Amino acid sequence: MNRPPDTGRSYWMQTAALPSFTPLSGVAEADVAVIGSGIAGLSAASELVRAGFKVIVLEADRLAGGVSGHTTGKLTALHTAVYDTLRSEHGEDAARQYAASQSAALRHVFEVAEALGIDCELERRPALTYCERPEGVEALRAEAEAARSAGLSASFVAETGLPFPVAGAVRVEHQAQFHPLKYLRGLADEILALGGRIHEGTRVTGLEEGDPCRLATDSGATLFARHVVVATHHPVFDHGLLATRLTQHRDLVIAGSLPARRDPDGMYITEEGGKRSVRTAPLTDGSRLLIVTGEAFTPGAGEDTEAGYTRLQAWTEQHFPGVTISHRWAAQDNSATDTLPLIGRLPTGGEHVYVATGFAGWGMTGGVLAGTIIASLVSGEREPWGGLYDPGRLGSALRSAPALLKAQWDTGKHFVKGRLDALGDGTHGTVRSLRPGEGTVVRAGGKPCAVHRDDEGRLHAVSAVCTHLGCLVAFNNAERTWECPCHGSRFGVDGSILQGPALRRLEPQDPGEL
């Protein structure tokens, strides 16, 4: 088995040629401040500048460098097996609205790409949810019927373009795939051309709701805005305690060149075997880039991530012989406990703060949809989907109480387990036994300490207490990061923030004391 390069950067990040932007400085004013430059944030900003609003986008790191930069780039209304669940838990009308809204978002990408002349490798492809095990067929037949009743061109099929047999699949025609960052580059260009501003390297650390709202940043700059859009994947200013209704998951991704004649001609996904998602993208030499995703896990739960990559690569080489893996990265997303994304006014955040989160791995259509919904709300127009995605919804939250309680049980379990584990002796002996590239949590000076040994043998030590809500982090041995199992915050081995909702880095510790 060939080991791919440990770049950690997605294929999209490597090939998008994104511009750079300076951090925000001083004091600025805007009609709308958008926090986060992924597809939800830039879609909202694009819609709003087009409507005549003065918009400033603030990004903590690099443009589209978070979840959107590590997606698989599918544009589809078929979201694994969601319609049978929606129909049973929310009713037929909710399932129809979901299908119509997600399909509208897909069409909107085509309309925007054409209007702006964005070359983002936009290709029509069917979407298929499949199973290899016969016991999964009945559920897929039910899903095909539910998706068809919801208005999609769905059918149950027994044959696919995959190079291996399946027991059955739900197939929906006229879906699409694209290069997500080339599309977002086009949105960024439009935002700038219409007078909007984008600032990178500007982490928002405080939000005071009012008229106007006041945003504080880690650089000392201040932004006043009438409206604020929180598009940070996990909402960093969670006055409505949306965290209690969100669960985190992370997926591994590998990619490699495939001859065009072997293209399976579709976008495929199964929940079997830790999840497997397959699609291709065009390469400049006429071949296709095979992109395989899977081995889903909860960040910070102590999974052997390197072993997950090994399993994913073995599956790929077995099912697509001859593919040499050239890229690997990981993607993170969160899901709402009642299945539906959370898009709209942030509960208890006032009248002028909006949020977009909980896309359950389908953030490309979900993010575009969020942009149109939030732009309508900011403009004072009627919300186009009847409040289906309203973060303040109560009925569906009550119906999903078992899932919500399980999510909170899992969070509490991680919190308590981490504290108990840190009480164990795990001291100098454990640190001395660390090999290059490894990390562990130990107790030093009465406090949990996260320790990593780099390839040169040097120790790097930071506090193991997540600065979000105090859970203990765990080491990801493939990406060499510290991850929080409670709400998905991720940190570099030096304690720097890689992914929120944490707003402060992990405090450095003196490795000489270990």
C-alpha positions in Angstrom: 0.0 0.0 0.0 1.4 3.4 -1.1 1.4 6.0 1.6 0.1 9.4 0.3 1.8 12.6 1.1 0.9 14.0 4.5 -0.1 17.4 3.1 -3.3 17.9 5.2 -4.4 20.4 2.6 -7.3 19.5 0.4 -7.1 19.2 -3.3 -9.5 22.2 -3.5 -7.2 24.3 -1.4 -4.2 23.4 -3.5 -5.8 24.3 -6.8 -8.1 27.3 -6.2 -5.6 30.2 -6.3 -7.4 32.2 -3.7 -6.5 35.8 -3.1 -5.2 37.1 0.2 -6.8 39.8 2.3 -5.5 42.0 5.1 -6.8 41.9 8.7 -9.4 44.4 9.8 -7.9 47.4 11.6 -9.2 50.4 13.6 -12.9 51.0 13.7 -15.3 50.1 10.8 -19.0 50.2 10.1 -21.3 48.1 7.9 -24.9 47.3 7.4 -24.1 43.6 7.8 -21.1 41.8 9.3 -20.6 38.3 8.2 -18.4 36.1 10.5 -16.9 33.2 8.5 -16.0 33.0 4.8 -17.2 29.5 4.0 -20.1 28.8 1.6 -22.8 29.9 4.0 -21.0 33.2 4.8 -20.0 34.1 1.3 -23.4 33.1 -0.1 -25.1 35.4 2.4 -22.6 38.2 1.7 -23.1 37.8 -2.0 -26.9 38.0 -1.8 -26.7 41.0 0.5 -24.3 43.1 -1.5 -26.4 42.4 -4.6 -29.3 43.8 -2.6 -27.4 47.0 -1.9 -26.2 46.4 1.6 -22.7 47.4 2.8 -21.2 44.1 3.9 -17.9 43.3 5.6 -16.8 39.6 5.9 -14.5 38.7 8.7 -12.5 35.4 8.6 -10.3 34.1 11.4 -7.9 32.3 9.1 -7.9 32.0 5.3 -10.8 32.5 2.9 -12.9 29.4 2.8 -10.2 27.5 4.6 -12.5 25.7 7.1 -15.3 23.2 6.4 -16.0 24.5 2.9 -12.4 24.1 1.9 -12.4 20.4 2.9 -15.8 19.2 1.6 -16.3 16.7 -1.3 -18.1 19.4 -3.3 -21.4 17.6 -4.0 -24.5 19.6 -4.9 -27.5 17.4 -4.3 -30.9 17.2 -2.6 -30.4 13.5 -1.9 -28.8 13.5 1.5 -28.1 9.8 2.2 -31.5 8.6 3.6 -33.1 11.7 5.0 -36.6 11.7 3.4 -38.1 8.7 5.1 -36.9 10.2 8.4 -38.3 13.6 7.6 -41.6 12.2 6.6 -42.0 10.1 9.8 -40.7 12.8 12.2 -41.8 16.1 10.6 -44.5 15.1 8.1 -45.0 15.0 4.4 -45.1 18.8 4.0 -41.7 19.2 5.7 -40.2 16.5 3.4 -41.5 18.4 0.4 -40.2 21.7 1.6 -36.8 20.2 2.3 -36.6 18.7 -1.2 -37.8 21.9 -2.9 -35.5 24.2 -0.9 -32.4 22.0 -1.4 -33.2 21.7 -5.1 -33.7 25.5 -5.4 -30.2 25.9 -3.8 -28.7 23.6 -6.4 -30.3 25.6 -9.2 -29.1 28.8 -7.7 -25.5 27.7 -8.0 -26.0 27.2 -11.7 -27.7 30.6 -12.1 -25.0 32.4 -10.1 -22.1 30.6 -11.9 -23.6 31.5 -15.3 -24.4 35.1 -14.3 -20.9 35.8 -12.9 -19.0 33.6 -15.4 -17.5 31.4 -12.7 -15.6 28.4 -14.1 -15.9 26.0 -11.2 -16.0 22.6 -13.0 -19.8 22.4 -12.5 -21.0 19.1 -13.8 -24.3 17.4 -13.9 -24.3 13.9 -12.2 -26.8 11.6 -10.7 -26.7 11.1 -6.9 -27.0 7.6 -5.4 -27.3 6.2 -1.9 -26.5 2.5 -2.0 -26.1 -0.5 0.1 -24.1 -3.7 -0.5 -25.8 -5.8 2.2 -29.2 -7.3 1.3 -30.6 -6.3 4.7 -30.3 -2.6 3.7 -32.6 -2.9 0.7 -35.9 -2.5 2.4 -34.8 0.8 4.0 -33.6 2.1 0.6 -36.8 1.2 -1.1 -38.7 3.2 1.5 -36.3 6.1 1.0 -36.8 6.1 -2.7 -40.5 6.2 -2.3 -40.3 9.0 0.3 -37.9 11.0 -1.9 -40.2 10.6 -4.9 -43.2 11.7 -2.8 -41.2 14.7 -1.7 -40.8 15.8 -5.3 -37.4 14.4 -6.4 -36.8 12.3 -9.5 -36.0 9.4 -7.4 -36.0 5.7 -8.2 -34.8 2.4 -6.7 -32.2 0.7 -8.8 -30.1 -2.5 -8.6 -27.4 -1.4 -11.0 -24.9 1.5 -10.7 -21.8 2.7 -12.4 -19.7 1.5 -9.5 -17.1 -1.2 -10.3 -18.6 -3.6 -7.8 -22.1 -5.0 -7.2 -24.6 -3.4 -4.9 -27.7 -4.8 -3.3 -29.7 -1.7 -4.2 -29.6 2.1 -4.4 -31.7 5.2 -4.5 -31.0 7.2 -7.6 -31.9 10.9 -8.1 -31.2 12.5 -11.5 -30.0 16.0 -12.4 -27.8 16.6 -9.4 -24.3 18.2 -9.6 -20.7 18.5 -8.4 -18.2 21.3 -8.6 -14.9 22.8 -7.4 -16.2 24.5 -4.3 -13.4 27.0 -3.8 -13.4 28.1 -7.4 -17.1 28.9 -7.0 -16.4 30.7 -3.7 -13.5 32.7 -5.4 -16.2 33.9 -7.9 -18.5 35.0 -5.0 -15.6 36.8 -3.3 -14.8 38.7 -6.5 -18.4 39.7 -6.8 -18.5 40.9 -3.2 -15.5 43.1 -3.8 -16.7 44.4 -7.1 -20.0 45.5 -5.5 -18.2 47.4 -2.7 -18.1 44.7 0.0 -15.0 44.0 2.0 -13.3 40.8 3.1 -10.7 40.6 5.9 -8.7 37.5 6.8 -6.8 36.8 10.0 -9.5 38.6 12.0 -11.0 36.4 14.7 -14.2 37.9 16.3 -13.9 37.4 20.0 -16.9 39.3 21.3 -20.4 40.2 20.1 -22.7 42.7 21.8 -26.1 42.7 20.3 -27.7 46.1 19.8 -28.5 48.7 17.2 -25.9 48.6 16.0 -24.2 45.4 17.1 -20.6 45.7 18.3 -17.9 43.1 17.3 -14.6 42.9 19.0 -11.6 41.1 17.4 -8.4 39.5 18.6 -6.4 42.3 16.9 -8.1 45.1 18.7 -10.2 46.2 15.7 -13.9 47.0 16.2 -16.7 46.6 13.8 -20.2 48.1 14.2 -23.0 46.6 12.1 -26.8 46.7 12.1 -27.0 43.0 11.3 -24.6 40.1 12.1 -24.4 36.7 10.4 -22.6 34.0 12.4 -21.5 31.5 9.7 -18.7 29.7 11.6 -19.8 26.1 11.3 -20.4 25.7 15.0 -22.0 29.0 16.2 -19.3 30.7 18.2 -21.7 33.1 19.9 -24.3 30.6 21.0 -26.7 32.6 23.2 -29.5 30.2 22.3 -27.5 27.1 23.5 -27.7 25.6 20.0 -24.7 23.4 21.0 -27.1 21.2 23.0 -28.8 20.4 19.6 -25.7 19.7 17.6 -23.5 16.7 17.3 -20.0 16.7 15.7 -18.4 14.3 13.2 -15.3 14.2 11.2 -14.6 12.3 8.0 -11.4 11.3 6.3 -10.8 11.9 2.6 -8.3 10.4 0.1 -8.0 11.1 -3.6 -6.0 9.8 -6.6 -6.0 9.8 -10.4 -8.3 7.5 -12.3 -8.5 7.0 -16.1 -11.6 8.8 -17.5 -12.9 5.5 -18.9 -13.2 4.1 -15.3 -15.2 7.1 -14.0 -18.3 5.7 -12.2 -20.3 8.6 -13.5 -22.2 9.6 -10.4 -22.0 10.7 -6.8 -22.3 7.7 -4.4 -22.7 7.3 -0.7 -23.4 4.5 1.8 -23.5 4.5 5.6 -22.2 1.0 5.7 -18.7 0.3 6.9 -18.1 3.6 8.6 -19.5 5.5 5.6 -18.1 5.6 2.1 -18.6 8.5 -0.4 -17.3 8.4 -3.9 -17.2 11.0 -6.7 -14.7 12.2 -9.3 -13.5 15.6 -10.5 -11.9 16.6 -13.8 -8.1 16.8 -14.1 -6.2 18.9 -16.6 -4.7 15.8 -18.4 -8.2 14.4 -19.2 -8.2 11.9 -16.4 -10.4 12.0 -13.3 -9.6 12.6 -9.6 -11.3 9.9 -7.6 -12.4 11.3 -4.2 -13.3 8.8 -1.5 -14.6 9.8 2.0 -15.3 7.7 5.0 -14.3 6.4 8.4 -16.5 8.9 10.2 -15.7 9.6 13.9 -16.3 12.1 16.7 -13.3 14.5 16.9 -11.5 14.1 20.2 -13.0 10.7 21.0 -9.6 9.0 20.9 -9.9 7.3 17.5 -6.7 6.0 15.8 -7.1 8.4 12.9 -4.0 7.0 11.1 -5.6 3.5 11.2 -8.8 5.1 9.7 -6.8 6.4 6.7 -5.2 2.9 6.3 -8.7 1.3 6.2 -10.0 3.9 3.7 -7.1 3.5 1.4 -7.3 -0.3 1.5 -11.0 -0.1 0.6 -10.2 2.3 -2.3 -7.4 0.1 -3.7 -9.6 -3.0 -3.4 -12.6 -1.4 -5.2 -10.6 0.8 -7.6 -7.5 -1.2 -8.4 -4.5 0.8 -9.8 -5.4 4.1 -8.2 -2.4 5.8 -6.5 -3.4 8.0 -3.7 -2.0 11.6 -4.1 -4.0 13.6 -1.5 -5.6 13.1 1.8 -7.4 15.5 4.2 -10.3 15.5 6.6 -13.6 17.3 6.8 -15.7 18.2 9.8 -19.4 18.9 10.1 -22.2 18.9 12.6 -25.8 17.7 12.6 -28.9 18.9 14.3 -30.6 16.4 16.6 -33.9 16.8 14.8 -32.3 16.3 11.3 -33.0 19.8 9.9 -30.3 22.5 9.6 -30.5 25.6 11.8 -30.8 28.7 9.6 -32.2 32.0 10.7 -32.3 34.3 13.7 -30.1 33.2 16.6 -32.4 32.4 19.5 -32.0 34.9 22.3 -29.4 36.7 20.2 -31.7 39.6 19.5 -33.4 40.7 16.3 -30.3 41.3 14.3 -28.1 38.2 14.7 -28.4 35.3 12.3 -26.9 31.8 12.3 -26.4 29.0 9.8 -25.3 25.5 11.1 -26.1 21.8 11.4 -25.8 20.9 7.7 -25.0 17.2 8.5 -22.4 16.9 5.8 -24.5 18.5 3.1 -23.3 22.1 3.5 -22.9 22.9 -0.2 -26.6 23.1 -1.0 -27.2 24.0 2.7 -24.8 26.9 2.7 -26.3 28.4 -0.5 -29.8 27.9 0.9 -28.6 29.7 4.1 -27.4 32.6 2.1 -30.8 33.1 0.5 -32.8 32.6 3.7 -30.7 35.0 5.7 -30.6 37.7 2.9 -34.4 37.5 2.9 -34.6 38.0 6.7 -32.1 40.9 6.7 -34.1 42.5 3.9 -37.3 42.3 5.8 -38.8 39.9 3.3 -40.9 36.8 4.1 -38.7 33.8 4.9 -39.0 31.6 1.8 -39.5 28.2 3.4 -42.0 28.9 6.1 -39.7 28.7 9.0 -38.7 25.0 8.3 -35.1 25.7 9.3 -35.8 28.3 12.0 -33.3 27.8 14.9 -36.0 28.7 17.4 -38.3 26.0 16.3 -39.8 24.2 19.3 -42.0 21.4 18.0 -39.4 19.5 16.1 -36.9 20.0 19.0 -39.4 18.3 21.3 -40.0 15.5 18.9 -36.3 14.9 18.8 -35.9 14.8 22.5 -34.4 11.3 22.7 -31.7 12.3 20.1 -31.1 15.6 22.0 -30.7 13.8 25.3 -28.3 11.3 23.8 -26.2 14.1 22.4 -26.0 15.7 25.8 -25.3 12.3 27.5 -22.4 11.8 25.0 -21.0 15.3 25.8 -21.3 14.8 29.5 -19.7 11.4 29.2 -16.7 12.9 27.3 -16.4 15.6 29.9 -16.4 13.3 32.9 -14.3 10.6 31.3 -11.6 13.1 30.4 -11.5 14.4 33.9 -11.2 10.9 35.4 -8.6 9.9 32.9 -6.5 12.9 33.8 -6.6 11.9 37.4 -4.6 8.8 36.6 -0.9 8.8 37.2 0.0 9.3 33.4 3.1 11.3 34.4 6.8 11.3 33.5 6.9 7.7 32.3 4.2 8.3 29.7 5.9 11.5 28.4 9.3 9.7 28.2 7.7 6.9 26.2 6.3 9.3 23.5 7.7 8.6 20.1 8.2 11.3 17.5 4.8 12.4 16.1 2.8 11.1 19.1 0.8 13.0 21.7 -0.9 12.3 25.0 -2.6 14.0 27.9 -0.9 13.8 31.3 -1.3 15.5 34.7 1.4 17.9 35.6 1.5 20.3 38.5 -2.1 19.3 39.3 -3.4 20.3 35.9 -4.2 18.3 32.7 -1.4 18.9 30.1 -1.4 18.0 26.4 2.0 16.9 25.3 3.3 16.3 21.7 6.8 15.1 20.6 7.7 16.4 17.2 9.7 14.7 14.5 13.0 16.1 15.9 12.2 14.8 19.4 11.2 18.2 20.9 8.3 18.3 23.4 5.4 20.8 23.0 3.1 21.2 25.9 -0.2 23.1 26.2 -3.1 23.0 28.6 -5.4 20.1 27.8 -8.5 22.0 28.8 -10.6 23.3 25.8 -11.1 27.0 26.2 -14.7 26.7 24.9 -16.5 24.9 27.8 -13.7 23.1 29.6 -13.7 19.5 28.2 -10.4 17.8 27.8 -8.8 17.5 24.4 -7.4 14.3 22.8 -4.7 13.8 20.2 -5.4 13.2 16.5 -2.3 11.1 15.4 -2.8 11.6 11.6 -3.4 15.3 11.6 -1.3 16.0 14.7 -3.9 18.2 16.3 -5.7 18.4 19.6 -9.4 18.0 19.4 -12.3 18.5 21.8 -14.9 15.7 21.9 -17.7 17.9 23.3 -18.2 20.5 20.6 -15.5 19.9 18.0 -12.9 22.6 18.7 -9.5 21.8 17.2 -6.1 23.2 18.1 -2.5 22.9 16.7 0.2 21.3 18.8 1.2 24.8 19.8 -2.3 25.5 21.1 -3.4 27.7 18.2 -7.0 27.6 17.2 -7.7 25.6 14.0 -11.4 25.3 14.4 -14.1 26.8 16.7 -16.2 27.2 18.6 -13.3 27.9 20.9 -12.2 31.6 20.8 -9.0 31.3 22.8 -5.9 29.2 22.2 -4.8 26.5 24.6 -2.4 28.0 27.1 1.3 27.1 26.7 2.9 24.9 29.4 6.6 24.5 30.2 7.6 21.0 28.8 10.7 21.2 31.1 8.4 20.5 34.1 7.2 17.2 32.7 
